[in-house]
Amino acid sequence: MDNQLNLLNLGNIHLFETSIFHQIDIVSIIYNFLNNRDGVHLLSISKYIYYNSTHIRYLKLNRKGSKLYYEHESFRMHMKTLINNTKMQLNLNLYDYSDIRDVTVLKDIHTINLRYCKHVEDVGALCNSTYLILDHTRVKCIKDLKNVTSLSLMFCDKLININELMSTNSNLNYLDLSYCDINDVSALGNIHTLILKGCENITNVSNLINVSYLDLSECINIADISALKNVYNLNLTACQSIRSVDMLTNVSILNLNQCYNIK
């Protein structure tokens, strides 16, 4: 292949892999395949791409591309040119990126994975994000996450008050609080999918009557589940304080694995 390519037509490619661009100088690229698709997974990044040639609705970057976005303003500008949206439909994977502390540059990003970013504490700037994975971070306050619909907070042991989120967010339908040091879940009764696995300080679940999928596995101090009779899918694995499930008349899917004290 010549070291200079005048025109590259990617019209029928579904997965955008640009590794060959590092070896050749491309003068012009046809981006029409991007214009006609809902999403593109960008596996690698090339300096030869003319980002202003196209507009797409959703773009997912791998970890390398996500780090470039966080570290370099020029790259962020390229991405904003590429994605022509009022709300930026961008998916970033920053898993286990220890250098992250300030998340201000990530504002308005649609989907962000910050799992194991252990220096992240303040996430108020992510108020316009839709999907957030904040597992194993040092997040304390989440009341500003008013637009998030899916939120994972596994092992966030600094979390103070989960109920305050519900005073500003009416769109949340998925919440994972596994192994968080929380005890009051009284405001979480209208969330579709609620995962409270290993939350040993929770004793009262009487307000969770409208939850569709409820995971209480390893919640060893919950004894009274009489209010949960209308939960569609209920996981009670290893809930050792439960003695009876006779009242769960309308539960469609019930997991009682390792519930050795049920009579």
Beta strands, then each sheet from edge to edge (+ up, - down):
strand 1: 4-5
strand 2: 8-9
strand 3: 25-26
strand 4: 29-30
strand 5: 40-42
strand 6: 59-61
strand 7: 88-93
strand 8: 109-113
strand 9: 131-133
strand 10: 150-152
strand 11: 174-176
strand 12: 193-195
strand 13: 213-215
strand 14: 233-235
strand 15: 253-255
sheet 1: 1+ 3+
sheet 2: 2+ 4+
sheet 3: 5+ 6+ 7+ 8+ 9+ 10+ 11+ 12+ 13+ 14+ 15+
end
